[in-house]
Amino acid sequence: MPHHKDAIKRLKQNEKRRARNRHFRSRMRNQIKKLRATISEGDVEQAQSELRTTMSTIHRVASKGVIHKNQAARKISRLNKAVKKLALGA
């Protein structure tokens, strides 16, 4: 445990941030899982609407600094590619 006042404050801040980051990261991951499930079912319209929601969630998480902007771009690109592949196949 920290003994200095500033170290105690830093510990509290880190705990809050870790909890907030965990919330946003799990929300993003759940949304991605939901989209992948929709893609595997083969529902094109539902997948496209889920993609918009998922992209919004990923952008939000990246803007808060939870994930890097390049990681967000990579995730969005791969999900978009999967949805387009589904749309072309249908």
C-alpha positions as CSV (number, residue, x, y, z in Angstrom):
1,M,0.0,0.0,0.0
2,P,1.2,3.5,-0.8
3,H,2.2,5.8,2.1
4,H,2.3,9.2,0.4
5,K,-0.8,11.2,-0.3
6,D,-0.1,11.6,-4.0
7,A,0.5,7.8,-4.4
8,I,-2.8,7.1,-2.6
9,K,-4.6,9.4,-5.0
10,R,-2.8,7.8,-8.0
11,L,-3.9,4.3,-6.8
12,K,-7.5,5.5,-6.6
13,Q,-7.4,7.0,-10.1
14,N,-5.9,3.9,-11.6
15,E,-8.6,1.7,-10.0
16,K,-11.3,3.9,-11.5
17,R,-9.7,4.0,-14.9
18,R,-9.1,0.3,-14.9
19,A,-12.8,-0.3,-14.1
20,R,-13.9,2.1,-16.8
21,N,-11.6,0.6,-19.4
22,R,-12.7,-2.9,-18.6
23,H,-16.4,-1.8,-19.0
24,F,-15.7,-0.3,-22.5
25,R,-13.5,-3.2,-23.6
26,S,-16.0,-5.9,-22.6
27,R,-18.9,-3.9,-24.2
28,M,-16.9,-3.7,-27.5
29,R,-16.0,-7.4,-27.4
30,N,-19.6,-8.4,-26.7
31,Q,-20.8,-6.3,-29.6
32,I,-18.2,-7.9,-31.9
33,K,-19.4,-11.4,-30.8
34,K,-22.9,-10.4,-31.5
35,L,-22.0,-9.3,-35.0
36,R,-20.0,-12.5,-35.7
37,A,-23.0,-14.6,-34.5
38,T,-25.2,-12.7,-36.9
39,I,-22.7,-13.2,-39.8
40,S,-22.6,-17.0,-39.1
41,E,-26.4,-17.1,-39.2
42,G,-26.3,-15.6,-42.7
43,D,-28.7,-12.7,-42.1
44,V,-27.4,-9.9,-44.4
45,E,-29.6,-7.0,-43.3
46,Q,-29.2,-7.8,-39.6
47,A,-25.4,-8.1,-40.1
48,Q,-25.3,-4.7,-41.8
49,S,-27.2,-3.0,-39.0
50,E,-25.1,-4.7,-36.4
51,L,-22.0,-3.6,-38.3
52,R,-23.0,0.1,-37.9
53,T,-23.6,-0.4,-34.2
54,T,-20.3,-2.3,-33.8
55,M,-18.3,0.3,-35.7
56,S,-19.8,3.1,-33.5
57,T,-18.8,1.2,-30.4
58,I,-15.3,0.5,-31.6
59,H,-14.8,4.2,-32.6
60,R,-16.0,5.3,-29.1
61,V,-13.6,2.9,-27.3
62,A,-10.7,4.1,-29.5
63,S,-11.6,7.8,-28.9
64,K,-11.4,7.2,-25.2
65,G,-8.0,5.7,-25.5
66,V,-8.9,2.2,-24.3
67,I,-7.6,0.7,-27.6
68,H,-5.2,2.2,-30.2
69,K,-6.8,3.9,-33.2
70,N,-5.0,1.5,-35.6
71,Q,-6.3,-1.5,-33.7
72,A,-9.8,0.0,-34.0
73,A,-9.3,0.5,-37.8
74,R,-8.0,-3.0,-38.2
75,K,-11.0,-4.5,-36.3
76,I,-13.5,-2.4,-38.3
77,S,-11.8,-3.3,-41.6
78,R,-11.9,-7.1,-40.9
79,L,-15.6,-7.0,-39.7
80,N,-16.6,-4.9,-42.7
81,K,-14.8,-7.4,-45.0
82,A,-16.7,-10.3,-43.4
83,V,-20.1,-8.5,-43.8
84,K,-19.3,-7.7,-47.5
85,K,-18.3,-11.3,-48.1
86,L,-21.6,-12.4,-46.6
87,A,-23.6,-9.9,-48.8
88,L,-21.8,-11.0,-51.9
89,G,-22.3,-14.6,-51.2
90,A,-26.1,-14.2,-50.6
